[in-house]
Amino acid sequence: MKYVTAVFKPSRLDAVLDAVTAAGASGVTVTEVRGYGRQQGKTEVYRGAEYEVRLLPKVRVEIAVPDAVVEKIVDAITQAANTNKIGDGKIFVLDLDQVLRIRTGEKNEAALTT
């Protein structure tokens, strides 16, 4: 099992959710976050005054998936979140040791399926 975390532009959220659902994700967690990467923020102008925005708004999507669908999920996120511009985001794939569905007590891959 793997734990896929993707951080990307908020404008791409609906497309990513549709793509990962079609790719086989049975559940996702979405969090609004702020951060920066290599771009180190950006400069904006408000009422004629220039100011620096260091932490840009992003969305973090977290998905626990069986090993069999990891590549499909990663490909789906990559295609849906891509705008070919700086700040498109990152995808992290981590090993997941155990999953437990609280309501039924199901463990691991049984807990990930609907």
PyMOL commands that set and color helices and strands:
alter all, ss='L'
color gray80, all
select helices_A, chain A and resi 10-23+67-81+109-112
alter helices_A, ss='H'
color red, helices_A
select strands_A, chain A and resi 2-8+29-35+42-46+49-53+56-65+89-95
alter strands_A, ss='S'
color yellow, strands_A
deselect
rebuild
show_as cartoon
